[in-house]
Amino acid sequence: MNHPLRHSTAPIEVATPADRLSRIRGGRLISSLAGFRISGWIGLAIVVFWALAALLGPALLSRTGAAGGDAVFAPISAAHWLGTDYLGRDMLARVIEGARYTVGVAFVATVLASGTGTLLALLAAANGRWTDTVLSRGLDTMTAIPSKMFALLLVAGFGSSVPMLVVTAAVIYVPGAYRIGRSLAVNINALDYVRVARARGEGTGYVMLREILPNIAGPMLADLGLRFVYVVLLLASLSFLGLGVQPPDADWGSLVRENIGSLAEGGVSVIAPSLAIASLTIAVNLVIDNLPGRAARERGAR
């Protein structure tokens, strides 16, 4: 008599490497979020709120009060939850619309800056010698120029369009991302498993992308969050000076500049975009403070 299990034809599911990798990443994400304190969850909720406002807010908001025509600097009411601005436009609609530029431009510029800085850091660490020297000294010269002065020079020379603002912010913060990435990558490059990879004939690209990059990804993501805060503040400063996003479009810095002259009678129109900037930057810092590696270091220090 044959045993039924020996002749079973039921298919056996075999997980592919991609499936295993996705499960590992999903497990890490869940464990990371589970380790958040209450401050981290508050920060994450605020960040998600502003991200959704930037993506969906302008399409969902009614444009009735955004075109002007209502009472100038009207107080907070059921019709205007944040009052109106100097042209009678609804400030809630203006703040939501401004999130497109503040959050969107800052996010794109930050990704470009961190991505470029990380790539250059990998090249410097993996190649060494003259590549490291040339990149380090060249980017050090850019670091010597104050960021706002550099931004003013670029905007004054090439104009104040949205693409130019993205490029300006990205160029300014590439050196900082490079310095952080290089310090991490050089240490990883000196470890034994990287030497073993080189000894078995792996190329520079493999060492960069498969050996070094996965081991610096966590700290670089935390640095990306900090760069995002810096870029938000830089763009808000440029807009407050009139060199950022130009009318009729506006980001949060522009909204403060537009209404600052009537702070006494229209305080809400100045305070609302200022609080939006503060809430976003503080929320990002709260999320960064609750990242697994940073939280573990703080517990170890105590």
C-alpha positions in Angstrom: 0.0 0.0 0.0 1.4 3.3 -1.0 1.7 6.1 1.5 -0.5 9.0 0.2 2.1 11.6 1.0 4.7 10.0 -1.3 2.5 10.4 -4.4 1.0 13.8 -3.6 0.9 16.1 -6.7 0.0 19.3 -4.8 2.2 22.1 -6.1 4.9 23.4 -3.8 5.2 27.2 -3.6 8.7 28.4 -3.9 9.4 32.0 -3.0 11.5 33.8 -5.5 14.4 36.1 -4.3 12.3 39.1 -5.1 9.4 37.8 -3.0 11.8 37.1 -0.1 13.3 40.6 -0.4 9.9 42.3 -0.4 8.9 40.3 2.7 12.1 41.3 4.5 11.6 45.0 3.5 7.9 44.9 4.6 8.9 43.3 7.9 11.5 46.0 8.5 9.1 48.7 7.7 6.4 47.3 10.1 9.0 46.9 12.9 10.3 50.4 12.3 6.8 51.9 12.6 6.0 49.7 15.6 9.0 51.2 17.4 7.7 54.8 17.0 6.9 56.7 20.1 3.8 59.0 20.3 5.9 61.9 19.1 6.9 59.9 16.0 3.3 59.1 15.2 2.3 62.7 15.6 5.1 63.8 13.3 4.3 61.1 10.7 0.6 62.1 10.7 1.5 65.8 10.1 4.0 64.8 7.3 1.3 62.6 5.6 -1.2 65.4 6.0 0.9 67.9 4.2 2.0 65.4 1.6 -1.7 64.7 0.8 -2.4 68.4 0.8 0.3 68.9 -1.8 -0.9 66.1 -4.0 -4.7 66.3 -3.7 -5.6 69.5 -1.9 -5.7 71.9 -4.9 -8.0 69.5 -6.8 -10.3 68.9 -3.9 -10.6 72.5 -2.5 -13.4 74.7 -3.8 -11.9 77.7 -5.7 -14.8 79.9 -4.8 -13.0 81.9 -2.1 -9.5 81.6 -3.8 -10.2 84.1 -6.5 -10.7 87.1 -4.3 -13.5 89.6 -4.0 -14.4 88.9 -0.3 -13.6 91.2 2.6 -9.9 92.0 2.8 -8.2 90.4 5.9 -11.5 89.0 7.1 -11.3 87.2 10.5 -11.7 83.5 11.0 -15.2 82.4 10.4 -17.3 79.5 9.1 -16.9 80.8 5.6 -13.1 81.3 5.9 -11.5 79.0 8.4 -8.2 81.0 8.3 -9.6 84.3 7.2 -8.7 86.1 4.0 -5.6 87.7 2.6 -4.8 91.2 1.3 -6.9 90.5 -1.9 -9.8 88.9 -0.1 -8.8 85.3 -1.0 -9.4 82.4 1.3 -6.2 81.7 3.3 -7.0 78.0 3.8 -7.1 77.6 0.0 -3.9 79.6 -0.4 -2.1 77.6 2.2 -3.2 74.3 0.7 -2.2 75.5 -2.8 1.1 76.7 -1.4 1.9 73.2 -0.1 2.3 72.1 -3.7 5.4 74.3 -4.1 6.8 74.2 -0.6 6.5 70.4 -0.2 6.8 69.5 -3.9 9.8 71.7 -4.8 11.6 70.8 -1.5 11.1 67.1 -2.0 12.4 67.0 -5.6 15.4 69.2 -4.7 16.2 67.1 -1.6 16.0 63.8 -3.6 18.3 65.3 -6.2 20.8 66.6 -3.7 20.9 63.4 -1.6 20.9 61.1 -4.6 23.7 63.0 -6.3 25.7 63.3 -3.1 25.3 59.6 -2.3 26.4 58.6 -5.8 29.5 60.9 -5.7 30.3 59.5 -2.2 30.1 55.9 -3.5 32.4 56.8 -6.4 34.9 58.5 -4.1 34.9 55.6 -1.7 35.0 52.8 -4.3 37.7 54.4 -6.5 39.8 56.2 -4.0 43.0 58.0 -4.9 42.5 61.0 -7.2 38.7 60.5 -7.6 38.2 61.0 -3.9 40.6 63.9 -3.8 39.1 65.8 -6.7 35.5 65.3 -5.6 36.3 66.2 -2.0 38.3 69.3 -2.7 35.8 70.5 -5.4 32.8 70.1 -3.2 34.6 71.7 -0.2 35.0 74.9 -2.3 31.2 75.0 -2.7 30.7 74.5 1.1 32.8 77.6 1.7 30.1 79.8 0.1 27.2 80.6 2.4 24.1 78.8 1.2 21.8 81.8 1.0 24.4 83.9 -0.7 25.0 81.2 -3.3 21.2 80.9 -3.8 20.9 84.6 -4.4 23.7 84.6 -6.9 22.2 81.7 -8.9 18.6 83.1 -8.8 19.8 86.6 -9.7 21.9 85.2 -12.6 19.4 82.6 -14.1 16.0 83.8 -12.9 13.5 82.5 -10.4 11.5 79.7 -12.1 10.5 76.6 -10.3 13.0 74.4 -12.2 15.8 76.9 -11.3 14.8 76.8 -7.6 15.0 73.0 -7.7 18.4 73.0 -9.2 19.6 75.8 -6.9 18.6 74.0 -3.7 19.9 70.7 -5.0 23.3 72.1 -5.9 23.6 73.9 -2.5 23.0 70.7 -0.5 24.9 68.2 -2.6 28.2 68.9 -0.7 26.6 68.2 2.7 25.1 64.9 1.5 28.4 64.0 -0.1 30.4 64.5 3.1 28.0 62.4 5.2 27.9 59.7 2.5 31.6 59.6 2.0 32.4 59.3 5.7 30.1 56.3 5.9 31.2 54.7 2.6 34.9 54.9 3.3 34.4 53.0 6.6 32.3 50.3 4.8 34.8 50.1 2.0 37.6 49.1 4.5 35.7 46.1 5.9 36.6 42.5 5.1 33.6 41.5 3.1 34.2 44.4 0.6 37.8 43.2 0.2 36.6 39.7 -0.4 34.2 41.0 -3.1 37.1 42.7 -4.8 39.3 39.6 -4.4 36.8 37.4 -6.3 36.9 39.9 -9.2 33.8 42.0 -8.6 33.8 45.4 -10.4 33.5 48.9 -8.9 29.8 49.1 -9.8 29.0 45.9 -8.0 31.0 47.0 -4.9 29.2 50.4 -4.9 25.7 49.2 -5.4 25.7 45.8 -3.7 28.2 46.0 -0.9 28.4 49.7 0.2 25.1 51.3 -0.7 22.8 48.9 1.3 24.9 49.5 4.4 24.7 53.3 4.2 21.1 53.5 3.1 19.6 53.9 6.6 21.8 56.8 7.7 21.5 58.5 4.3 17.7 58.3 4.5 17.8 60.0 7.9 20.1 62.6 6.4 17.6 63.1 3.5 15.0 64.1 6.1 17.3 66.7 7.6 18.2 68.0 4.1 14.4 68.3 3.4 14.1 70.6 6.4 17.0 72.7 5.2 15.6 73.0 1.7 12.1 74.0 3.0 13.7 76.8 5.1 15.9 77.9 2.2 13.0 78.1 -0.3 10.9 79.9 2.3 13.6 82.5 2.8 14.0 83.1 -0.9 10.3 83.5 -1.3 10.1 85.9 1.6 12.8 88.0 -0.2 10.7 87.9 -3.4 13.2 85.6 -5.2 11.3 82.3 -4.9 8.0 81.2 -6.4 6.5 84.1 -8.4 2.9 85.4 -8.5 0.2 84.3 -9.2 1.7 81.1 -7.8 2.8 81.2 -4.2 4.5 79.0 -1.6 4.3 79.5 2.2 7.2 81.9 2.2 5.5 84.0 -0.5 2.2 84.0 1.6 4.1 85.5 4.5 5.7 88.2 2.4 2.4 89.2 0.7 0.6 89.8 4.0 3.5 91.0 6.3 2.7 94.6 5.7 -0.7 94.3 7.4 0.3 92.2 10.4 -1.8 94.3 12.8 -5.1 93.8 11.0 -4.5 90.6 9.2 -2.4 88.6 11.6 -3.9 85.3 10.7 -2.9 85.6 7.1 0.8 85.8 8.3 0.6 83.3 11.1 -1.1 80.5 9.1 1.6 80.0 6.5 4.3 80.5 9.2 2.7 77.8 11.3 2.5 75.5 8.2 6.3 75.9 7.8 6.9 75.3 11.5 4.6 72.3 11.6 6.2 70.6 8.6 9.8 71.1 9.8 9.1 70.0 13.3 7.2 67.0 12.1 10.0 65.8 9.9 12.4 66.1 12.8 10.1 64.1 15.1 10.0 61.3 12.5 13.8 61.3 12.2 14.2 61.2 16.0 12.1 58.0 16.0 13.9 56.1 13.3 15.2 52.7 14.6 18.9 53.4 14.6 18.6 56.9 16.2 16.2 55.7 18.9 18.5 52.8 19.7 21.5 55.0 20.1 19.6 57.3 22.4 18.5 54.4 24.6 22.1 53.2 24.7 23.3 56.6 25.7 20.9 56.7 28.6 
